[in-house]
């Protein structure tokens, strides 16, 4: 039996968790995707299949601020941005979906910055 790649294992974890987690219009799912160099977050209403707000380290508004920052610092900025955009959309509570990643490093930094920005999860 061939060894599963790290990404295949992450996707298996993500599918397993997604059986029990879904976002509603009043409490959307805060989904995280992390590549080797960037981080992306979305607020998703799973009932209608809509993205209510999003932020990423390649976002046009945030990109100028990202130059020269470490990945951890970029993740914090993205967390602050998603919290601001959620407030603008009238969202204060979310369900956190870490996407099969460990709650560590950039995922943790983004989550803590979003909490400091006013999101409750």
Secondary structure, 3 states (H helix, E strand, C coil): CCCCCHHHHHHHHHHHHHCCCCCCCCCCEEEEEECCCCEEEEEEECCCCEEEEEEECCCHHHHHHHCCCCHHHHHHHHHHHHHHHHHHCCCCECEEECCCCCCCCHHHHHHHHHHHCCCEC
